[in-house]
């Protein structure tokens, strides 16, 4: 694999844009790329806290399988900038809706205006309070068989019960290893689930888990509260996933329980459109189960929808100017259209 040099570039934040994208992961950058290629003025405000930062590689992404997350994002930022988009580090504190768009306030005191808003801030993985889990997260403590399963294939895998869905997780990891142990912890399986696990040769260990056992920077076992240690090389656990979108509360957009039951998201329709006009969402902030490829696709689709929405608005305004070119409102709008065209060399 060809290494990509990561160069820190900080774009200057302008006063206003067609679209402000909040979140610089796969979804946000893909949306910004689609918009920049459509000659929209767009800025990505990136807090620099990608969910997959603990992972060494991205998997399941066609033609980019095995790419380090930092390299993938560096490529994405370079592509957005190559089409005239901006990528600016920062945290968004609040968003206020105005007559013609949004005022986006950053925690450092800066404010930028946007006609449309694309939110792609991702989520936070909340893990059970078991010593060792967070330290090993993304290494030999994993959650997704499609993201990390191949990397732990044929190993001694433990599945730590977190919810009724943990049985399903254990059955998925059984596809990857013949040595899977289910730790019931605080969520014992039902009789039906226990039968399913037994039928697949998955051993059930009762009792609460006290901690992970690590030796020489390797996971070697799971310790129960009674002191028993069960040798394991990898542990799978479901995180409770919570959308990173507190700043949307000022718009009346608040998290709701995701249909999967695995956490909270900000609801959106199939195109990514939120309940508040002018706001779109893409990636894990609205779809907790989306992997990198799906998040990128959702971001690109949302970018196209936003561009189409802007075109519809601009066309309505142009028709009004065409019908009555001498009104004060028409003159102001005509000036905006001309300045916008000049900005893009049209």
C-alpha positions as CSV (number, residue, x, y, z in Angstrom):
1,X,0.0,0.0,0.0
2,X,1.3,3.4,-0.9
3,X,1.7,5.7,2.1
4,X,0.1,9.1,2.0
5,X,1.9,11.9,3.8
6,X,-0.5,13.6,6.2
7,X,0.0,17.4,5.9
8,X,-1.8,19.7,8.3
9,X,-3.7,22.4,6.4
10,X,-5.9,24.9,8.0
11,X,-8.3,26.8,5.7
12,X,-9.5,30.2,6.6
13,X,-13.2,30.3,7.7
14,X,-15.2,32.7,5.5
15,X,-18.3,34.5,6.8
16,X,-20.8,32.5,4.9
17,X,-21.2,29.4,2.7
18,X,-23.9,27.6,0.7
19,X,-23.4,24.6,3.0
20,X,-21.7,24.0,6.3
21,X,-20.9,20.4,6.9
22,X,-20.4,19.5,10.6
23,X,-18.2,16.5,10.9
24,X,-15.2,15.5,8.9
25,X,-15.5,11.7,8.7
26,X,-16.5,9.6,5.7
27,X,-20.0,10.9,5.5
28,X,-19.2,14.6,5.9
29,X,-16.3,14.6,3.5
30,X,-18.3,12.7,0.9
31,X,-21.1,15.1,1.2
32,X,-18.7,18.1,0.9
33,X,-17.0,16.5,-2.1
34,X,-20.3,16.1,-3.9
35,X,-21.2,19.8,-3.1
36,X,-17.8,21.2,-4.1
37,X,-17.9,19.3,-7.4
38,X,-21.3,21.1,-8.0
39,X,-19.5,24.4,-7.5
40,X,-21.1,25.1,-4.1
41,X,-19.3,27.0,-1.5
42,X,-18.8,24.5,1.3
43,X,-16.9,24.2,4.5
44,X,-16.3,21.1,6.7
45,X,-16.0,21.9,10.4
46,X,-14.1,18.9,11.9
47,X,-13.6,18.3,15.6
48,X,-10.9,15.7,14.8
49,X,-12.5,12.9,16.9
50,X,-13.3,10.1,14.4
51,X,-15.1,7.2,15.9
52,X,-12.7,4.7,14.2
53,X,-9.6,6.4,15.6
54,X,-8.7,3.4,17.8
55,X,-8.7,1.0,14.8
56,X,-5.6,0.3,12.8
57,X,-7.4,-0.2,9.5
58,X,-10.7,0.3,7.8
59,X,-12.3,-2.9,6.5
60,X,-15.2,-3.7,4.1
61,X,-14.5,-0.7,2.0
62,X,-14.1,-1.7,-1.7
63,X,-10.7,-0.9,-3.1
64,X,-9.6,0.7,0.2
65,X,-9.8,-2.3,2.5
66,X,-7.0,-2.2,5.0
67,X,-6.4,1.5,4.7
68,X,-5.6,3.3,8.0
69,X,-8.4,5.6,9.1
70,X,-6.0,8.6,9.2
71,X,-4.9,8.0,5.6
72,X,-8.4,7.7,4.4
73,X,-9.5,11.0,6.0
74,X,-6.3,12.7,4.7
75,X,-7.2,11.6,1.2
76,X,-10.7,12.8,1.6
77,X,-9.7,16.2,2.9
78,X,-7.3,16.7,0.0
79,X,-10.0,15.8,-2.5
80,X,-12.5,18.3,-1.0
81,X,-9.9,21.0,-1.0
82,X,-9.0,20.1,-4.6
83,X,-12.5,21.2,-5.7
84,X,-12.4,24.5,-3.7
85,X,-14.0,23.3,-0.5
86,X,-12.7,24.3,2.9
87,X,-11.9,22.0,5.8
88,X,-11.6,23.8,9.2
89,X,-10.9,22.4,12.6
90,X,-13.4,23.3,15.3
91,X,-16.3,22.2,17.5
92,X,-19.8,23.5,16.9
93,X,-21.5,24.7,20.0
94,X,-25.0,25.7,18.7
95,X,-26.9,26.3,15.5
96,X,-29.6,29.0,15.2
97,X,-32.1,29.2,12.4
98,X,-32.6,32.5,10.8
99,X,-34.8,33.9,8.0
100,X,-32.5,32.8,5.1
101,X,-30.4,30.1,6.7
102,X,-28.4,29.2,9.8
103,X,-25.9,30.8,12.1
104,X,-23.3,28.1,13.2
105,X,-21.5,29.1,16.4
106,X,-18.2,27.4,17.3
107,X,-16.9,26.9,20.8
108,X,-14.0,29.2,20.1
109,X,-16.3,32.1,19.5
110,X,-16.3,32.1,15.7
111,X,-19.6,32.1,13.8
112,X,-20.3,31.2,10.2
113,X,-23.6,31.5,8.2
114,X,-25.0,28.7,6.0
115,X,-27.9,28.4,3.6
116,X,-28.0,24.6,4.4
117,X,-26.6,22.3,7.0
118,X,-25.3,18.8,6.7
119,X,-24.7,17.1,10.0
120,X,-22.3,14.1,9.9
121,X,-20.9,14.2,13.4
122,X,-21.1,10.4,14.0
123,X,-21.5,8.9,17.4
124,X,-19.9,7.9,20.7
125,X,-19.5,4.3,21.7
126,X,-20.5,3.8,25.4
127,X,-19.0,0.6,26.8
128,X,-19.9,-1.4,29.9
129,X,-17.9,-0.4,33.0
130,X,-15.5,-3.3,32.9
131,X,-11.9,-2.5,33.6
132,X,-9.8,-3.1,30.4
133,X,-12.5,-2.8,27.8
134,X,-11.9,0.8,26.8
135,X,-8.1,0.4,26.8
136,X,-8.3,-2.5,24.4
137,X,-11.1,-1.1,22.2
138,X,-10.4,-1.4,18.5
139,X,-7.6,-3.8,19.1
140,X,-8.6,-7.1,20.7
141,X,-11.9,-5.8,22.0
142,X,-14.2,-5.4,19.1
143,X,-17.9,-5.1,18.3
144,X,-18.6,-5.7,14.6
145,X,-17.9,-9.0,12.9
146,X,-17.9,-7.3,9.6
147,X,-15.4,-4.6,10.6
148,X,-13.0,-6.7,12.7
149,X,-14.1,-10.3,12.5
150,X,-11.6,-11.5,9.9
151,X,-8.8,-10.1,12.1
152,X,-9.8,-12.4,15.1
153,X,-10.8,-15.4,13.0
154,X,-10.0,-18.8,14.6
155,X,-9.0,-17.2,17.9
156,X,-10.5,-17.9,21.3
157,X,-13.3,-15.3,21.3
158,X,-15.4,-14.2,24.2
159,X,-18.7,-12.4,23.8
160,X,-19.7,-10.2,26.7
161,X,-23.4,-9.9,27.1
162,X,-24.7,-6.3,27.1
163,X,-28.2,-6.7,25.8
164,X,-30.5,-9.4,24.3
165,X,-28.8,-8.7,21.0
166,X,-25.5,-10.1,22.4
167,X,-26.7,-13.6,21.6
168,X,-27.0,-12.6,17.9
169,X,-23.5,-11.1,18.1
170,X,-22.2,-14.4,19.5
171,X,-23.8,-16.4,16.6
172,X,-22.2,-14.0,14.1
173,X,-18.7,-14.5,15.6
174,X,-19.3,-18.2,15.6
175,X,-19.1,-18.0,11.8
176,X,-15.5,-16.8,12.3
177,X,-14.2,-19.2,15.0
178,X,-15.1,-22.6,16.4
179,X,-14.0,-21.4,19.9
180,X,-16.6,-18.9,21.1
181,X,-17.6,-18.4,24.8
182,X,-20.6,-16.4,25.8
183,X,-20.2,-14.5,29.1
184,X,-23.7,-13.9,30.4
185,X,-22.4,-11.1,32.8
186,X,-25.6,-9.2,33.8
187,X,-27.8,-10.4,30.9
188,X,-28.3,-14.2,31.0
189,X,-29.8,-15.7,27.9
190,X,-33.3,-17.0,27.7
191,X,-33.9,-20.7,27.5
192,X,-34.5,-20.4,23.7
193,X,-31.3,-18.4,23.3
194,X,-29.3,-20.8,25.5
195,X,-30.5,-23.7,23.2
196,X,-29.3,-21.7,20.2
197,X,-25.9,-21.2,21.7
198,X,-25.6,-24.8,22.7
199,X,-26.6,-26.0,19.3
200,X,-23.8,-23.9,17.8
201,X,-21.2,-25.2,20.3
202,X,-20.9,-21.9,22.1
203,X,-20.1,-22.4,25.8
204,X,-22.1,-20.2,28.3
205,X,-20.2,-18.9,31.3
206,X,-22.4,-17.5,34.1
207,X,-21.4,-14.9,36.6
208,X,-20.5,-11.2,36.4
209,X,-17.3,-10.2,34.6
210,X,-14.8,-8.3,36.8
211,X,-12.1,-7.3,34.3
212,X,-10.0,-8.3,31.4
213,X,-6.6,-10.0,31.9
214,X,-3.8,-8.5,29.8
215,X,-0.2,-9.7,29.6
216,X,2.6,-8.1,27.7
217,X,0.1,-5.9,25.9
218,X,-2.0,-8.8,24.8
219,X,-5.5,-9.9,25.9
220,X,-5.2,-13.3,27.5
221,X,-8.3,-13.8,29.5
222,X,-11.6,-12.7,31.1
223,X,-11.7,-12.6,35.0
224,X,-15.0,-13.2,36.8
225,X,-15.9,-11.7,40.1
226,X,-15.2,-15.0,41.8
227,X,-11.6,-14.9,40.5
228,X,-12.0,-17.5,37.8
229,X,-10.1,-16.6,34.6
230,X,-11.3,-17.9,31.3
231,X,-8.6,-17.8,28.6
232,X,-9.6,-15.6,25.7
233,X,-7.6,-13.9,22.9
234,X,-10.4,-11.5,21.8
235,X,-13.6,-10.1,23.3
236,X,-16.6,-8.9,21.4
237,X,-19.0,-6.5,23.1
238,X,-21.9,-4.3,21.9
239,X,-21.5,-0.6,22.6
240,X,-24.4,1.6,23.3
241,X,-24.1,4.1,20.4
242,X,-25.2,7.7,21.1
243,X,-25.4,10.4,18.4
244,X,-22.9,13.2,18.8
245,X,-25.3,16.0,18.2
246,X,-26.1,18.0,21.3
247,X,-25.7,21.3,19.4
248,X,-28.8,20.5,17.4
249,X,-31.0,21.0,20.5
250,X,-31.3,24.7,19.6
251,X,-33.0,23.7,16.4
252,X,-35.4,21.3,18.3
253,X,-33.6,18.2,16.9
254,X,-33.1,15.7,19.8
255,X,-31.9,12.1,19.9
256,X,-34.5,9.3,19.7
257,X,-34.0,5.6,20.2
258,X,-32.8,3.9,17.1
259,X,-35.0,1.1,15.6
260,X,-32.2,-1.4,16.2
261,X,-32.4,-0.8,20.0
262,X,-28.6,-0.2,20.1
263,X,-28.6,3.5,21.0
264,X,-29.9,6.9,20.1
265,X,-29.8,8.7,16.8
266,X,-31.2,11.9,15.1
267,X,-34.0,10.7,12.8
268,X,-34.0,11.6,9.1
269,X,-35.9,10.4,6.1
270,X,-34.4,8.2,3.4
271,X,-32.7,11.1,1.7
272,X,-31.1,12.3,5.0
273,X,-33.5,15.2,5.4
274,X,-34.2,16.1,9.0
275,X,-37.5,17.4,10.5
276,X,-36.1,20.9,10.4
277,X,-36.1,22.5,6.9
278,X,-32.6,23.0,5.5
279,X,-31.0,20.4,7.7
280,X,-29.7,17.0,6.4
281,X,-28.0,14.2,8.3
282,X,-25.7,11.4,7.1
283,X,-23.7,8.6,8.6
284,X,-23.7,7.2,12.1
285,X,-25.4,10.3,13.6
286,X,-28.6,9.0,12.0
287,X,-27.8,5.4,11.0
288,X,-26.0,3.7,13.9
289,X,-25.3,0.5,11.9
290,X,-23.6,2.2,8.9
291,X,-20.1,1.2,8.2
292,X,-17.6,3.5,6.4
293,X,-18.8,2.7,2.9
294,X,-22.5,3.1,3.8
295,X,-21.7,6.4,5.6
296,X,-19.8,7.7,2.7
297,X,-22.6,6.8,0.3
298,X,-25.2,8.5,2.5
299,X,-23.0,11.6,2.7
300,X,-22.7,11.7,-1.1
301,X,-26.5,11.2,-1.5
302,X,-27.3,13.9,1.0
303,X,-24.9,16.3,-0.8
304,X,-26.7,15.8,-4.0
305,X,-30.1,16.3,-2.3
306,X,-28.9,19.6,-0.8
307,X,-27.6,20.8,-4.1
308,X,-30.9,20.0,-5.8
309,X,-32.8,21.8,-3.0
310,X,-30.6,24.9,-3.5
311,X,-31.2,24.8,-7.2
312,X,-35.0,24.6,-6.7
313,X,-34.8,27.7,-4.4
314,X,-32.6,29.6,-6.8
315,X,-34.9,28.8,-9.7
316,X,-37.9,30.1,-7.8
317,X,-36.1,33.3,-7.0
318,X,-34.9,33.7,-10.6
319,X,-38.4,33.2,-11.9
320,X,-39.6,36.0,-9.5
321,X,-36.8,38.3,-10.8
322,X,-37.7,37.4,-14.4
323,X,-41.4,38.3,-13.8
324,X,-40.7,41.6,-12.1
325,X,-37.1,42.6,-12.6
326,X,-37.6,46.2,-11.2
327,X,-38.8,45.4,-7.7
328,X,-36.3,46.1,-4.8
329,X,-36.4,42.4,-3.9
330,X,-35.6,41.4,-7.4
331,X,-32.7,43.8,-7.7
332,X,-31.2,42.4,-4.4
333,X,-31.6,38.9,-5.6
334,X,-30.2,39.6,-9.0
335,X,-27.1,41.1,-7.3
336,X,-26.7,37.9,-5.2
337,X,-27.0,35.7,-8.3
338,X,-24.5,37.7,-10.3
339,X,-22.0,37.7,-7.4
340,X,-22.4,34.0,-7.0
341,X,-21.7,33.4,-10.6
342,X,-18.6,35.6,-10.5
343,X,-17.4,33.7,-7.5
344,X,-17.4,30.5,-9.6
345,X,-16.2,32.1,-12.8
346,X,-19.5,31.6,-14.6
